[in-house]
Amino acid sequence: MSLVIVGTVAFDSIKTPSGKADRVVGGAASYIALAASHFVREQELISVIGEDFPDEFLSVLKSRGVNMNGLVTIEGGKSFFWEGSYHEDLIGRDTVTTELNVLEGWVPVVPENSKSAKYVMLGNLDPSVQMSVLDQISTRPDLVVLDTMNFWMDIAMESLKKVISKVDVLMINEEEARQLTGLKTLPLVAAAVHKMGPKTVVIKKGEHGAIMFEEGKTFFSPAMPLEKVVDPTGAGDTFAGGFIGYLARLGDTSWEAKKQAVVVGSVLASFTCEDFGTKRLQTLNESEWHSRMRQLRAMVKFRSIRG
Ligand code: AMP
C-alpha cells in the first residue's frame, strides 16, 4: 500500500450559523481518506471505532479503495465523539465536548503489507498513536505529513514535539501554529517549526488560504471564495488528504509538486465547507473539482507588471 493514514473516525455534532447537525460521521481520517481517494486507488486506514459506527459509511470508504485491515472495531465500545460550535465569522470555533471513548488506550497495528508505505499521513489524534504508527513503518517513507490541533498541545505537548521531530511536513492552522511556537509572525513561526524537525510547514488560514514554507521558499494559495459556507469542519483534514493523495499519485515530493498539492488541497477543502460533515465530499466528482481548479488558477494569474 503506497499511502497509510491514521486519524480519528468519529461522530460529530456541529453547530454553525447555518444550522445544526447531530452525530454525523466525521473524524480526521474520514475526511483525509475521502479526499485522497480522488488520487490513489488503494490506501490503508488505521483507526478505531466502536460498535455504534454505521456500516454504510465503511462501505463508502471501501468502495473508494480504502483498506480496512487496520481499522479496529471495539466490541461494546463507543466511537470517538466531538462537538463543536462555530462563531459568526466561521473561523473561530469552540470545542464543546471531546469524548475519546475507544481511542483511550488503543494501540494501533499497521498491517504487514503497509509497513513499507512510501507516503504516511499522521492525521489528527493522540501524538503517541501517531508515533506508534510511524515506528511500525520499516523503511523510510518518501514523505511523512503530520496534522494536529490545540487539544493535543494542551494535554500532550511533549509527546507531540517528539513526533513532530520525525516528520517531513507539519500541517497546522494559524492559531495553533502560534500556540505551538509562542511566536506571532508566520515566517518566524515557520523558522521555529523547521528547528523542531520538519523541512516543510503548511499553515492553514481558513478562508484566507494556506501558506507553505520550505528552506527559505514561500508559496501561498488563496482559498476558493465561497458564497455560502455551511460547515467548515474537516476542511483542514480534506486539505491534508488532497495534499498527500496528490503527491502519492505523482510519486514526487519536490517543491513544485508540493505547490500544486497545496492548491489541490485548497480546492477540495472548499467543497467540504458546502455542507455538514462529509456529505459534500461523498458526492464530489472529478469534473467538479477540475472546474474549480481552473477557476482558482484564473484568480491568481496575471500579466507581469510593466514599469
Ligand atoms: P478540522 O475541522 O479539520 O480541524 O477537523 C475536524 C474533525 O476532527 C472532526 O471530524 C472531529 O471528529 C475531529 N477531531 C476533533 N477533535 C479531535 C481531536 N482532539 N483529535 C482527533 N480528531 C479530532
Residues whose N, C-alpha, C, O or C-beta is under 5 A from the ligand:
A	BS01	AMP	T8 A10 F11 D12 G26 G27 A28 W82 N124 L125 F151 P232 T233 G234 A235 G236 D237
